[in-house]
Amino acid sequence: MKMPHKKIMEKLMQIDGWKGKRKYPFWQQQFEMLYDDIKDGKFGEGAKTGKFFTTTDKIKTDNPKPENPDKLKKELEELEEKYGINEN
């Protein structure tokens, strides 16, 4: 089986590439951050200054979801029609 065309691969990365780039701490570390935040009284708006939120927010900000996934999927379909799914 051949690899899909380069443009198809690039479009797939635009659609789903952010998922593999988001590297969250292990769940034990996430619970530790939550515990520390609760112990420090980080609730409501104050929770946005806690370890858990700031860590998670940075990961999500650095690796955002695409703004218009439906448009990207349509573009992917057009590329698949143009190049075929398994052609270079």
Summary of the structure (lengths in Angstrom):
residues: 88
radius of gyration: 19.3
end to end distance: 10.9
largest distance: 57.1
contacts: 200
relative contact order: 0.22
helix: 70%
strand: 0%
